[in-house]
């Protein structure tokens, strides 16, 4: 599993930062969270658009979705045939139908639109859950959670039971084998099930208890840290760096990654502020990749 930060700016792009877009790569599939302007250019040599199966939009402020049009056009020019699913909060279907109706919007593959409030998508290897946050307009956060994995293969124990050579692959494929009249199950030669990895993305929001609840003991919380103090916030629905750190501490997350970085601050200022409240906090940069 890998998380690629394609855009990390707040509100408007800078020379160093593009607008919000995050790609999560898992088992050959790429899942996109938000799609700000310039997203497709950021993907060059880093993310293959053909592998994007789902796009999740947190809300419909322009900096979080206006890169969709160009990305979809490029997918079409690349002769994509695979259907694409786009998910978002209340209003998604209406907004995107108007968006796609503007100009001569030529897309030659099927696009399905879904509205999510608090819902869960279940797949064989993972689930994605949405939850509402507080941004003044319909806005949702997302939880990507890998399903529980089989325990590690206990090679020494397997050998002690007579498993040799191709029998290793046989028991993994069939779930059990028979040796000298005894049936040996896969569970006998594997350790306890392993908990799957959990990544939570909360885009624009005021400090929100739902984020604390949904990020409980997650491996990575990706959270906005737009401002350094309340005075700079000027009543907008955004979070300060210290507030994001407090959320992460309450939730007991392993790693906090701050994104949606305001152009008014130097990165070093943000890092210093975060270190006061939660040492080890990561400040996202464009094209940063984090292996899980």
Backbone as JSON, one array per atom type, in Angstrom:
{
  "sequence": "XXXXXXXXXXXXXXXXXXXXXXXXXXXXXXXXXXXXXXXXXXXXXXXXXXXXXXXXXXXXXXXXXXXXXXXXXXXXXXXXXXXXXXXXXXXXXXXXXXXXXXXXXXXXXXXXXXXXXXXXXXXXXXXXXXXXXXXXXXXXXXXXXXXXXXXXXXXXXXXXXXXXXXXXXXXXXXXXXXXXXXXXXXXXXXXXXXXXXXXXXXXXXXXXXXXXXXXXXXXXXXXXXXXXXXXXXXXXXXXXXXXXXXXXXXXXXXXXXXXXXXXXXXXXXXXXXXXXXXXXXXXXXXXXXXXX",
  "N": [[0.85, -1.19, 0.0], [0.52, 2.19, -0.83], [0.65, 5.71, -0.33], [0.2, 8.55, -2.21], [0.9, 11.91, -2.47], [-0.48, 14.15, -4.43], [-1.32, 16.75, -4.63], [-1.13, 19.48, -2.38], [-1.86, 21.97, -1.5], [-3.64, 24.8, -0.04], [-6.6, 26.12, -1.06], [-5.5, 27.82, -3.2], [-3.09, 27.36, -5.84], [0.52, 27.15, -5.5], [3.98, 27.86, -6.37], [5.25, 25.62, -5.46], [3.27, 23.9, -4.65], [0.46, 22.04, -5.64], [-3.15, 21.81, -6.11], [-5.55, 20.14, -3.85], [-5.17, 16.64, -3.92], [-5.04, 13.21, -3.58], [-3.59, 10.05, -3.97], [-4.26, 6.69, -3.38], [-2.64, 3.72, -3.52], [-3.24, 0.35, -3.97], [-2.87, -3.04, -4.05], [-2.67, -3.13, -6.91], [-4.69, -1.4, -7.69], [-5.75, 2.0, -8.0], [-6.95, 4.51, -5.95], [-8.53, 7.56, -5.84], [-8.54, 10.5, -3.9], [-10.18, 13.41, -3.76], [-9.67, 15.91, -6.34], [-8.09, 18.23, -7.42], [-7.3, 21.16, -9.51], [-4.82, 20.59, -12.02], [-4.25, 18.01, -11.32], [-3.95, 15.83, -13.09], [-1.55, 16.38, -14.39], [0.26, 16.21, -12.31], [0.26, 13.53, -11.96], [1.89, 12.38, -13.86], [4.32, 10.01, -14.59], [4.08, 9.07, -12.02], [1.54, 8.19, -11.1], [-0.7, 6.05, -12.68], [-3.32, 6.95, -14.72], [-5.03, 5.08, -15.86], [-5.32, 3.08, -14.01], [-6.95, 4.04, -12.07], [-9.76, 3.4, -10.32], [-11.77, 4.34, -8.72], [-13.01, 7.5, -7.63], [-13.06, 9.77, -5.02], [-14.71, 12.53, -3.86], [-14.39, 15.07, -1.54], [-15.83, 17.44, -1.07], [-17.56, 20.19, -2.71], [-16.12, 22.63, -3.13], [-14.19, 24.56, -5.34], [-11.39, 24.07, -5.42], [-11.11, 21.44, -4.79], [-12.2, 19.77, -6.7], [-12.05, 20.6, -9.38], [-10.16, 19.61, -11.11], [-11.11, 17.35, -12.23], [-12.37, 17.38, -14.79], [-10.33, 17.68, -16.82], [-8.81, 15.39, -16.26], [-10.61, 13.27, -16.8], [-11.08, 13.72, -19.51], [-8.54, 13.16, -20.55], [-8.31, 10.46, -19.86], [-10.24, 9.46, -21.59], [-9.14, 10.16, -24.1], [-7.02, 8.43, -24.01], [-8.26, 6.14, -24.66], [-9.72, 4.74, -22.75], [-11.75, 2.14, -21.51], [-12.73, 0.93, -19.31], [-15.22, 1.17, -16.79], [-15.83, 3.98, -14.57], [-16.15, 5.0, -11.22], [-17.5, 7.64, -9.34], [-17.61, 9.28, -6.28], [-19.25, 11.26, -3.8], [-20.38, 13.92, -1.58], [-23.7, 14.97, -0.52], [-25.47, 16.33, -3.26], [-23.7, 15.71, -5.24], [-24.41, 14.36, -7.69], [-26.05, 16.22, -9.07], [-24.27, 18.47, -9.27], [-22.1, 17.42, -10.75], [-23.3, 16.53, -13.09], [-24.07, 18.94, -14.27], [-21.52, 20.02, -14.57], [-20.33, 18.19, -16.37], [-21.9, 18.72, -18.52], [-21.07, 21.09, -19.53], [-19.55, 22.91, -22.15], [-17.99, 21.03, -24.85], [-17.96, 18.19, -23.85], [-16.25, 15.4, -24.08], [-16.46, 12.15, -23.33], [-15.78, 8.77, -23.47], [-16.31, 6.51, -22.02], [-18.04, 4.67, -19.43], [-19.4, 6.43, -16.68], [-20.21, 6.33, -13.32], [-22.15, 7.88, -10.84], [-22.27, 8.61, -7.38], [-23.86, 9.44, -4.32], [-22.84, 10.06, -1.03], [-23.45, 9.93, 2.42], [-23.25, 8.95, 5.27], [-21.85, 6.11, 4.81], [-20.85, 2.81, 3.63], [-18.59, 1.19, 1.5], [-18.07, -2.01, 0.45], [-15.48, -4.17, -0.38], [-13.65, -7.04, -1.58], [-11.07, -7.05, -0.45], [-10.89, -4.72, 0.99], [-12.53, -1.94, 2.68], [-14.35, 1.14, 2.27], [-15.32, 3.86, 4.04], [-17.55, 6.55, 4.53], [-17.97, 9.71, 6.23], [-19.65, 12.45, 7.81], [-18.27, 15.77, 8.08], [-17.4, 19.05, 9.45], [-17.75, 21.7, 7.6], [-19.24, 23.78, 6.7], [-20.45, 23.49, 4.22], [-21.93, 20.66, 2.51], [-19.82, 18.08, 3.34], [-17.52, 15.41, 3.38], [-15.53, 12.99, 5.13], [-13.16, 10.25, 4.77], [-12.64, 6.75, 5.34], [-10.3, 4.4, 4.71], [-10.0, 0.99, 4.93], [-8.2, -1.86, 5.26], [-9.09, -5.27, 4.89], [-9.08, -7.82, 7.45], [-6.17, -9.8, 7.6], [-4.83, -13.04, 6.7], [-2.97, -14.98, 9.04], [0.65, -15.13, 9.48], [2.62, -17.52, 7.68], [3.73, -20.42, 9.3], [6.56, -21.71, 9.03], [8.41, -23.49, 10.28], [6.76, -25.01, 11.98], [5.1, -26.15, 10.08], [6.9, -27.79, 8.7], [7.54, -29.55, 10.71], [5.29, -31.05, 10.81], [5.45, -32.53, 8.59], [5.18, -31.29, 6.15], [6.4, -30.61, 3.03], [8.26, -29.41, 0.17], [6.21, -29.14, -2.72], [3.94, -29.33, -1.24], [3.68, -27.17, 0.38], [2.61, -25.08, -1.25], [0.28, -26.42, -1.97], [-1.26, -26.63, 0.42], [-1.74, -23.96, 0.9], [-3.27, -23.25, -1.3], [-5.47, -25.05, -1.24], [-6.34, -25.1, 1.38], [-6.25, -27.22, 3.08], [-4.47, -30.31, 3.61], [-3.68, -33.83, 3.25], [-1.66, -35.98, 5.11], [-0.17, -39.01, 5.54], [-2.63, -40.08, 6.38], [-3.56, -38.18, 8.1], [-5.36, -35.18, 8.39], [-4.3, -31.96, 7.74], [-4.87, -28.65, 8.46], [-4.86, -25.33, 7.03], [-5.03, -23.38, 8.98], [-3.72, -24.52, 11.11], [-1.05, -24.15, 10.6], [-0.52, -21.5, 10.43], [-0.11, -18.23, 11.84], [-1.9, -16.07, 14.21], [-4.71, -14.14, 12.9], [-4.01, -11.1, 11.11], [-4.4, -7.68, 11.74], [-5.81, -5.41, 9.41], [-4.5, -2.57, 7.52], [-5.19, 0.9, 8.16], [-6.33, 3.91, 6.87], [-7.14, 7.28, 7.2], [-8.8, 10.02, 5.8], [-9.37, 13.32, 6.21], [-10.61, 16.07, 4.81], [-11.26, 19.49, 4.29], [-12.31, 21.03, 7.26], [-13.7, 22.18, 10.36], [-12.36, 21.57, 13.68], [-13.4, 18.38, 14.62], [-15.43, 16.04, 16.22], [-16.21, 13.67, 15.04], [-14.1, 12.97, 13.4], [-12.16, 12.23, 15.25], [-13.39, 9.95, 16.3], [-13.6, 8.27, 14.0], [-10.98, 7.99, 13.24], [-9.8, 6.45, 15.13], [-7.09, 4.86, 16.51], [-5.87, 4.55, 14.0], [-3.61, 3.8, 11.25], [-2.67, 5.88, 9.68], [-3.52, 9.25, 9.71], [-4.68, 11.63, 7.6], [-4.91, 14.96, 7.55], [-6.25, 18.24, 7.34], [-4.25, 21.14, 7.98], [-4.53, 24.03, 8.05], [-4.13, 26.61, 9.15], [-2.05, 28.54, 11.44], [-2.94, 29.8, 13.69], [-5.89, 30.93, 15.47], [-6.64, 33.52, 14.81], [-5.81, 33.94, 12.17], [-7.59, 32.29, 10.9], [-10.06, 33.55, 10.64], [-12.82, 33.02, 11.02], [-13.4, 31.05, 9.15], [-14.16, 27.68, 8.04], [-12.01, 25.87, 8.98], [-9.08, 24.05, 10.15], [-6.6, 24.52, 12.67], [-3.03, 23.95, 12.96], [-2.29, 23.09, 15.54], [-4.76, 22.2, 16.51], [-5.3, 20.06, 14.78], [-3.25, 18.34, 15.54], [-4.04, 17.82, 18.15], [-6.42, 16.42, 17.69], [-5.36, 14.11, 16.49], [-3.89, 13.07, 18.63], [-5.92, 12.52, 20.49], [-7.25, 10.53, 19.09], [-5.38, 8.59, 18.98], [-3.62, 7.99, 16.84], [-1.2, 6.45, 14.63], [0.44, 7.81, 12.78], [0.39, 11.19, 11.89], [-0.4, 13.13, 9.13], [-0.11, 16.26, 7.84], [-1.89, 18.31, 5.61], [-3.2, 20.46, 2.95], [-2.01, 23.02, 2.92], [-1.46, 26.34, 3.8], [-0.54, 29.16, 1.76], [0.49, 31.27, 3.1], [2.37, 30.64, 4.98], [5.7, 29.52, 5.76], [7.06, 26.29, 5.21], [8.69, 25.4, 7.28], [7.8, 26.83, 9.48], [5.32, 25.64, 9.94], [6.1, 23.04, 10.5], [7.58, 23.44, 12.88], [5.55, 24.35, 14.59], [3.87, 22.08, 14.65], [5.59, 20.21, 15.84], [5.66, 21.12, 18.44], [3.27, 20.25, 19.48], [2.74, 17.63, 18.61], [5.16, 15.59, 18.27], [6.94, 14.27, 15.47], [5.03, 14.54, 13.56], [4.08, 14.61, 10.15], [4.63, 16.79, 7.45], [2.92, 17.18, 4.57], [4.16, 17.11, 1.22], [4.04, 18.04, -2.23], [4.02, 15.31, -4.43], [5.12, 13.63, -2.59], [5.65, 10.37, -1.35], [4.34, 7.8, 0.62], [5.07, 4.77, 1.92], [3.1, 2.15, 3.15]],
  "CA": [[0.0, 0.0, 0.0], [1.29, 3.42, -0.91], [-0.12, 6.94, -0.43], [0.94, 9.54, -3.01], [0.31, 13.24, -2.33], [-0.34, 14.82, -5.72], [-1.54, 18.17, -4.4], [-1.18, 19.69, -0.93], [-2.07, 23.4, -1.21], [-4.95, 25.24, 0.47], [-7.31, 27.2, -1.74], [-4.91, 28.25, -4.47], [-1.79, 26.72, -6.02], [1.76, 27.92, -5.4], [5.02, 27.28, -7.22], [5.66, 24.34, -4.91], [2.15, 23.05, -4.27], [-0.75, 21.99, -6.45], [-4.37, 21.74, -5.29], [-5.68, 18.85, -3.17], [-5.39, 15.37, -4.6], [-4.27, 12.13, -2.95], [-3.79, 8.74, -4.58], [-3.93, 5.54, -2.55], [-2.4, 2.57, -4.39], [-3.42, -0.86, -3.17], [-3.09, -4.28, -4.8], [-2.84, -2.87, -8.33], [-5.75, -0.42, -7.93], [-5.52, 3.34, -7.47], [-8.16, 5.2, -5.48], [-8.2, 8.99, -5.77], [-9.31, 11.3, -2.96], [-10.18, 14.78, -4.28], [-9.05, 16.03, -7.66], [-7.95, 19.64, -7.72], [-6.66, 21.51, -10.77], [-3.45, 20.13, -12.26], [-4.06, 16.66, -10.8], [-3.44, 14.88, -14.08], [-0.13, 16.65, -14.66], [1.01, 15.7, -11.18], [0.3, 12.06, -12.04], [2.85, 11.91, -14.86], [5.42, 9.18, -14.08], [3.87, 8.71, -10.61], [0.27, 7.47, -10.98], [-1.3, 5.75, -13.97], [-4.77, 7.21, -14.71], [-5.79, 3.89, -16.27], [-5.53, 2.21, -12.85], [-7.88, 4.67, -11.14], [-11.08, 2.77, -10.4], [-12.75, 5.12, -7.95], [-12.61, 8.85, -7.21], [-13.89, 10.25, -3.92], [-14.63, 13.98, -3.7], [-14.82, 15.39, -0.18], [-16.84, 18.5, -1.13], [-17.54, 20.86, -4.0], [-15.35, 23.84, -3.33], [-13.49, 24.34, -6.59], [-10.01, 23.56, -5.31], [-11.11, 20.0, -4.51], [-12.76, 18.9, -7.75], [-12.0, 21.14, -10.74], [-9.23, 18.85, -11.96], [-11.8, 16.17, -12.76], [-12.66, 17.49, -16.22], [-9.15, 17.37, -17.62], [-8.42, 14.0, -16.04], [-11.54, 12.39, -17.51], [-10.83, 13.89, -20.94], [-7.32, 12.42, -20.87], [-8.65, 9.03, -19.81], [-10.97, 9.16, -22.83], [-8.17, 10.21, -25.19], [-6.22, 7.22, -23.87], [-9.14, 5.04, -25.06], [-10.19, 3.97, -21.61], [-13.04, 1.47, -21.64], [-13.17, 0.5, -17.97], [-16.1, 2.13, -16.11], [-15.26, 4.73, -13.44], [-17.13, 5.41, -10.21], [-17.17, 8.87, -8.62], [-18.42, 9.38, -5.07], [-19.13, 12.54, -3.13], [-21.43, 14.23, -0.61], [-24.99, 15.43, -1.04], [-25.36, 17.27, -4.37], [-22.7, 15.25, -6.22], [-25.0, 14.03, -8.99], [-26.46, 17.47, -9.72], [-23.11, 19.29, -9.6], [-21.27, 16.83, -11.8], [-24.05, 16.5, -14.35], [-23.92, 20.28, -14.84], [-20.11, 20.15, -14.93], [-20.08, 17.41, -17.57], [-22.7, 19.27, -19.62], [-20.48, 22.34, -20.0], [-18.65, 22.74, -23.29], [-18.12, 19.78, -25.62], [-17.29, 17.28, -22.92], [-16.27, 14.11, -24.74], [-15.96, 11.01, -22.57], [-16.27, 7.59, -24.18], [-16.46, 5.36, -21.12], [-19.14, 4.85, -18.49], [-19.12, 7.03, -15.37], [-21.32, 6.2, -12.37], [-22.08, 8.88, -9.78], [-22.9, 8.16, -6.14], [-23.84, 10.38, -3.2], [-22.6, 9.38, 0.24], [-23.5, 10.69, 3.66], [-22.52, 8.01, 6.12], [-22.07, 4.86, 4.08], [-19.67, 1.97, 3.51], [-18.41, 0.38, 0.31], [-17.35, -3.22, 0.82], [-14.8, -4.93, -1.42], [-13.09, -8.27, -1.04], [-9.85, -6.82, 0.31], [-10.93, -3.47, 1.76], [-13.77, -1.18, 2.73], [-14.2, 2.59, 2.35], [-16.46, 4.42, 4.76], [-17.63, 8.01, 4.53], [-18.58, 10.27, 7.42], [-19.75, 13.9, 7.66], [-17.44, 16.66, 8.89], [-17.99, 20.37, 9.64], [-17.08, 22.67, 6.74], [-20.19, 24.81, 6.26], [-21.15, 22.94, 3.05], [-21.85, 19.2, 2.63], [-18.44, 17.63, 3.24], [-17.34, 14.11, 4.03], [-14.21, 12.38, 5.25], [-13.16, 8.86, 4.3], [-11.82, 5.76, 6.03], [-9.92, 3.22, 3.94], [-9.58, -0.02, 5.89], [-7.89, -3.16, 4.7], [-9.71, -6.38, 5.62], [-8.18, -8.63, 8.25], [-5.36, -10.69, 6.76], [-4.45, -14.33, 7.26], [-1.73, -14.95, 9.8], [1.87, -15.49, 8.77], [2.87, -18.95, 7.55], [4.69, -20.89, 10.29], [7.31, -22.7, 8.25], [8.98, -24.53, 11.13], [5.69, -25.9, 12.42], [4.65, -26.91, 8.91], [7.87, -28.84, 8.42], [7.45, -30.55, 11.77], [4.12, -31.88, 10.52], [5.71, -33.31, 7.39], [4.9, -30.53, 4.93], [7.63, -30.38, 2.29], [8.17, -29.18, -1.27], [5.01, -28.55, -3.29], [2.85, -29.36, -0.25], [3.5, -25.8, 0.89], [1.64, -24.39, -2.11], [-0.99, -27.16, -1.94], [-2.07, -26.29, 1.59], [-2.18, -22.57, 0.75], [-4.31, -23.19, -2.33], [-6.64, -25.88, -0.93], [-6.79, -24.88, 2.75], [-5.9, -28.38, 3.89], [-3.88, -31.45, 2.9], [-3.65, -35.05, 4.05], [-0.35, -36.62, 5.16], [-0.21, -40.26, 6.32], [-3.95, -40.27, 6.95], [-3.94, -37.06, 8.97], [-5.7, -33.93, 7.7], [-3.68, -30.77, 8.32], [-5.51, -27.45, 7.92], [-4.0, -24.14, 6.91], [-5.06, -22.65, 10.26], [-2.76, -25.14, 12.03], [0.32, -23.77, 10.27], [-0.43, -20.05, 10.3], [-0.28, -17.49, 13.08], [-3.2, -15.41, 14.37], [-5.03, -13.16, 11.84], [-3.37, -9.78, 11.26], [-5.28, -6.55, 11.49], [-5.49, -4.66, 8.19], [-4.08, -1.18, 7.69], [-6.31, 1.86, 8.15], [-5.95, 5.27, 6.52], [-8.29, 8.19, 7.29], [-8.59, 11.32, 5.15], [-10.35, 14.37, 6.5], [-10.25, 17.28, 4.08], [-11.55, 20.75, 4.98], [-13.26, 20.93, 8.36], [-13.37, 22.63, 11.71], [-12.12, 20.42, 14.55], [-14.64, 17.6, 14.53], [-15.38, 14.82, 17.02], [-16.35, 12.49, 14.18], [-12.77, 12.58, 12.93], [-11.54, 11.51, 16.37], [-14.02, 8.62, 16.37], [-13.32, 7.45, 12.83], [-9.53, 7.78, 13.12], [-9.36, 5.74, 16.34], [-5.98, 3.92, 16.35], [-5.56, 4.29, 12.59], [-2.19, 3.83, 10.91], [-2.35, 7.21, 9.18], [-4.56, 10.27, 9.59], [-4.33, 12.75, 6.72], [-5.82, 15.98, 8.04], [-5.84, 19.61, 7.02], [-3.67, 21.99, 9.02], [-4.45, 25.2, 7.18], [-3.68, 27.83, 9.82], [-1.24, 28.41, 12.65], [-3.65, 30.36, 14.85], [-7.3, 31.2, 15.26], [-6.81, 34.84, 14.2], [-5.68, 33.78, 10.72], [-8.73, 31.53, 10.39], [-11.08, 34.55, 10.3], [-14.17, 32.46, 11.0], [-13.6, 30.02, 8.13], [-14.34, 26.33, 8.57], [-10.76, 25.15, 8.81], [-8.42, 23.6, 11.37], [-5.22, 24.96, 12.87], [-2.07, 22.86, 13.14], [-2.38, 22.56, 16.91], [-6.02, 21.47, 16.63], [-5.14, 18.78, 14.07], [-2.42, 17.5, 16.39], [-4.87, 17.4, 19.28], [-7.32, 15.38, 17.17], [-4.56, 12.91, 16.3], [-3.56, 12.52, 19.94], [-7.13, 11.94, 21.06], [-7.6, 9.33, 18.34], [-4.31, 7.61, 19.14], [-3.16, 7.57, 15.51], [0.23, 6.16, 14.55], [1.11, 8.87, 12.03], [-0.42, 12.31, 11.41], [0.14, 13.85, 7.99], [-0.83, 17.51, 7.63], [-1.94, 18.77, 4.24], [-3.99, 21.68, 2.76], [-1.06, 23.97, 3.5], [-1.68, 27.72, 3.36], [0.62, 29.81, 1.15], [0.98, 32.37, 3.95], [3.4, 30.17, 5.91], [6.81, 28.68, 5.32], [6.89, 24.93, 5.71], [9.41, 25.25, 8.54], [6.91, 27.34, 10.54], [4.3, 24.62, 10.2], [6.78, 21.92, 11.16], [7.9, 23.83, 14.26], [4.31, 24.37, 15.36], [3.41, 20.7, 14.84], [6.48, 19.52, 16.78], [5.29, 21.52, 19.81], [2.06, 19.57, 19.92], [2.79, 16.19, 18.33], [6.43, 15.29, 17.6], [6.86, 13.22, 14.46], [4.02, 14.87, 12.55], [4.62, 14.77, 8.8], [4.04, 17.85, 6.62], [2.87, 16.66, 3.21], [4.67, 17.88, 0.1], [3.63, 17.5, -3.51], [4.72, 14.14, -4.95], [5.6, 12.79, -1.51], [5.09, 9.02, -1.32], [4.51, 7.12, 1.91], [4.78, 3.33, 1.88], [2.47, 1.68, 4.37]],
  "C": [[0.89, 1.24, 0.0], [0.32, 4.6, -1.02], [0.75, 7.98, -1.14], [0.21, 10.88, -2.92], [0.56, 14.02, -3.62], [-0.53, 16.33, -5.6], [-1.79, 18.43, -2.93], [-1.47, 21.13, -0.53], [-3.48, 23.66, -0.68], [-5.48, 26.36, -0.41], [-6.79, 27.6, -3.1], [-3.52, 27.61, -4.61], [-0.64, 27.69, -5.78], [2.79, 27.3, -6.34], [5.38, 25.87, -6.75], [4.51, 23.37, -4.71], [0.99, 23.18, -5.25], [-1.95, 21.82, -5.52], [-4.68, 20.31, -4.86], [-5.99, 17.66, -4.07], [-4.47, 14.33, -3.96], [-4.61, 10.83, -3.64], [-3.37, 7.66, -3.59], [-3.82, 4.33, -3.48], [-2.41, 1.31, -3.55], [-3.73, -2.04, -4.09], [-3.42, -4.02, -6.27], [-3.92, -1.86, -8.68], [-5.33, 0.93, -7.35], [-6.85, 3.99, -7.14], [-7.76, 6.66, -5.25], [-9.13, 9.68, -4.77], [-9.1, 12.77, -3.31], [-9.38, 14.87, -5.58], [-9.0, 17.49, -8.06], [-7.31, 19.88, -9.08], [-5.23, 20.98, -10.82], [-3.2, 18.7, -11.79], [-3.44, 15.74, -11.84], [-1.98, 15.14, -14.42], [0.74, 16.11, -13.54], [1.19, 14.17, -11.26], [1.39, 11.54, -12.96], [4.05, 11.23, -14.19], [5.22, 8.73, -12.64], [2.64, 7.82, -10.45], [-0.28, 7.26, -12.38], [-2.81, 6.0, -13.92], [-5.6, 5.98, -15.06], [-6.08, 2.96, -15.1], [-6.47, 2.82, -11.82], [-9.27, 4.06, -11.33], [-12.16, 3.57, -9.73], [-12.15, 6.48, -7.61], [-13.59, 9.31, -6.15], [-13.64, 11.75, -3.75], [-15.19, 14.36, -2.33], [-15.92, 16.46, -0.15], [-16.62, 19.3, -2.42], [-17.12, 22.32, -3.94], [-14.38, 23.56, -4.47], [-12.12, 23.72, -6.47], [-9.96, 22.05, -5.09], [-11.66, 19.14, -5.64], [-12.55, 19.4, -9.18], [-10.91, 20.53, -11.63], [-9.87, 17.64, -12.61], [-11.94, 16.23, -14.27], [-11.49, 17.09, -17.08], [-8.73, 15.92, -17.47], [-9.31, 13.05, -16.83], [-11.35, 12.5, -19.02], [-9.58, 13.1, -21.36], [-7.56, 10.92, -20.83], [-9.34, 8.61, -21.11], [-10.04, 9.16, -24.03], [-7.25, 8.98, -25.19], [-7.01, 5.95, -24.17], [-9.52, 4.13, -23.9], [-11.56, 3.38, -21.91], [-13.61, 1.06, -20.29], [-14.06, 1.55, -17.33], [-15.39, 2.77, -14.92], [-16.39, 5.13, -12.51], [-16.63, 6.64, -9.48], [-18.15, 9.04, -7.47], [-18.21, 10.76, -4.46], [-20.3, 12.76, -2.19], [-22.75, 14.57, -1.31], [-24.77, 16.48, -2.13], [-24.42, 16.82, -5.47], [-23.3, 15.03, -7.6], [-25.38, 15.3, -9.74], [-25.25, 18.28, -10.17], [-22.34, 18.71, -10.78], [-22.01, 16.7, -13.12], [-23.97, 17.87, -15.04], [-22.48, 20.48, -15.35], [-19.82, 19.44, -16.25], [-20.85, 17.95, -18.78], [-22.1, 20.55, -20.19], [-19.51, 22.07, -21.14], [-18.94, 21.44, -24.04], [-17.34, 18.71, -24.88], [-17.35, 15.86, -23.48], [-15.63, 13.03, -23.9], [-16.6, 9.76, -23.15], [-16.34, 6.34, -23.31], [-17.53, 5.69, -20.08], [-18.64, 5.44, -17.17], [-20.37, 6.87, -14.51], [-21.1, 7.17, -11.22], [-22.86, 8.41, -8.56], [-22.79, 9.27, -5.08], [-23.73, 9.6, -1.9], [-22.8, 10.38, 1.38], [-22.64, 9.94, 4.64], [-22.8, 6.64, 5.53], [-20.76, 4.1, 3.99], [-19.71, 1.19, 2.2], [-17.56, -0.82, 0.7], [-16.77, -3.89, -0.42], [-14.16, -6.15, -0.76], [-11.92, -8.0, -0.09], [-9.88, -5.58, 1.18], [-12.35, -2.92, 1.82], [-13.42, 0.3, 2.75], [-15.47, 3.14, 2.96], [-16.41, 5.94, 4.72], [-18.29, 8.49, 5.82], [-18.61, 11.79, 7.29], [-18.79, 14.65, 8.58], [-18.05, 18.07, 8.83], [-17.24, 21.43, 8.82], [-18.03, 23.73, 6.18], [-20.96, 24.45, 5.0], [-21.08, 21.42, 3.21], [-20.44, 18.69, 2.33], [-18.29, 16.31, 3.97], [-15.85, 13.75, 4.1], [-14.32, 10.92, 4.86], [-12.22, 8.01, 5.14], [-11.56, 4.61, 5.06], [-9.4, 2.19, 4.92], [-9.4, -1.36, 5.18], [-8.55, -4.24, 5.54], [-8.65, -7.16, 6.4], [-7.47, -9.65, 7.37], [-5.04, -11.99, 7.48], [-3.13, -14.19, 8.01], [-0.54, -15.41, 8.99], [2.07, -17.01, 8.77], [3.98, -19.37, 8.51], [5.48, -22.05, 9.69], [7.86, -23.83, 9.11], [7.92, -25.52, 11.58], [5.21, -26.77, 11.27], [5.6, -28.06, 8.62], [7.82, -29.94, 9.48], [6.27, -31.49, 11.57], [4.28, -32.65, 9.21], [5.44, -32.58, 6.09], [6.22, -30.17, 4.27], [7.28, -30.02, 0.83], [6.87, -28.53, -1.71], [3.82, -28.59, -2.34], [2.62, -27.99, 0.37], [2.46, -25.05, 0.07], [0.29, -25.08, -2.1], [-1.86, -26.74, -0.77], [-2.55, -24.85, 1.52], [-3.32, -22.46, -0.25], [-5.6, -23.89, -1.88], [-7.17, -25.67, 0.48], [-6.53, -26.05, 3.66], [-5.26, -29.44, 3.0], [-3.91, -32.66, 3.83], [-2.26, -35.66, 3.95], [-0.46, -37.83, 6.08], [-1.53, -40.42, 7.06], [-4.42, -39.16, 7.87], [-4.22, -35.82, 8.13], [-5.09, -32.75, 8.45], [-4.31, -29.54, 7.66], [-4.53, -26.29, 7.89], [-3.93, -23.39, 8.22], [-4.04, -23.21, 11.25], [-1.34, -24.64, 11.8], [0.43, -22.28, 9.95], [-0.68, -19.41, 11.66], [-1.65, -16.85, 13.16], [-3.45, -14.4, 13.25], [-4.41, -11.81, 12.17], [-4.36, -8.68, 10.91], [-4.84, -5.8, 10.24], [-5.11, -3.23, 8.5], [-5.26, -0.23, 7.49], [-5.78, 3.26, 7.91], [-7.2, 6.14, 6.54], [-7.91, 9.51, 6.66], [-9.72, 12.25, 5.53], [-9.87, 15.63, 5.81], [-10.65, 18.5, 4.9], [-12.61, 20.56, 6.07], [-12.77, 21.74, 9.56], [-13.02, 21.4, 12.54], [-13.43, 19.68, 14.79], [-14.49, 16.29, 15.3], [-15.51, 13.56, 16.16], [-15.0, 12.03, 13.64], [-12.06, 11.78, 14.02], [-12.08, 10.08, 16.43], [-13.58, 7.73, 15.22], [-11.82, 7.13, 12.69], [-8.96, 6.98, 14.28], [-8.31, 4.67, 15.99], [-5.67, 3.6, 14.89], [-4.06, 4.37, 12.35], [-1.77, 5.21, 10.42], [-3.6, 8.07, 9.14], [-4.02, 11.39, 8.72], [-5.36, 13.84, 7.01], [-5.33, 17.36, 7.61], [-5.23, 20.29, 8.25], [-3.43, 23.34, 8.38], [-3.82, 26.4, 7.88], [-2.83, 27.53, 11.05], [-1.94, 28.95, 13.89], [-5.08, 30.71, 14.46], [-7.54, 32.54, 14.57], [-6.72, 34.74, 12.67], [-6.89, 33.08, 10.1], [-9.88, 32.45, 9.98], [-12.47, 33.94, 10.15], [-14.43, 31.43, 9.93], [-13.65, 28.64, 8.78], [-13.09, 25.49, 8.33], [-10.13, 24.87, 10.17], [-7.02, 24.18, 11.45], [-4.32, 23.73, 13.07], [-2.2, 22.25, 14.53], [-3.66, 21.76, 17.11], [-5.95, 20.11, 15.94], [-4.29, 17.82, 14.9], [-3.2, 16.98, 17.59], [-5.84, 16.3, 18.87], [-6.57, 14.05, 17.04], [-4.21, 12.25, 17.63], [-4.77, 11.87, 20.58], [-7.49, 10.62, 20.4], [-6.54, 8.24, 18.48], [-3.77, 7.1, 17.81], [-1.65, 7.32, 15.52], [1.0, 7.29, 13.86], [0.09, 9.92, 11.61], [0.31, 12.96, 10.25], [-0.72, 15.09, 7.76], [-0.75, 17.93, 6.17], [-2.83, 20.01, 4.17], [-3.23, 22.85, 3.37], [-1.28, 25.37, 2.92], [-0.39, 28.34, 2.83], [1.2, 30.92, 2.03], [2.12, 31.94, 4.87], [4.52, 29.45, 5.18], [6.63, 27.3, 5.93], [7.56, 24.73, 7.07], [8.58, 25.77, 9.72], [5.88, 26.3, 10.94], [4.92, 23.45, 10.95], [7.09, 22.24, 12.61], [6.66, 23.83, 15.14], [3.83, 22.95, 15.65], [4.27, 19.97, 15.87], [6.19, 19.9, 18.22], [4.19, 20.64, 20.36], [2.09, 18.06, 19.71], [4.09, 15.89, 17.55], [6.26, 14.14, 16.59], [5.81, 13.46, 13.4], [4.7, 15.12, 11.21], [3.9, 15.91, 8.1], [4.08, 17.36, 5.18], [3.47, 17.64, 2.21], [4.15, 17.26, -1.19], [4.59, 16.4, -3.96], [5.41, 13.33, -3.86], [4.88, 11.44, -1.58], [5.36, 8.39, 0.04], [4.1, 5.66, 1.74], [4.18, 2.92, 3.22], [3.02, 0.28, 4.69]]
}
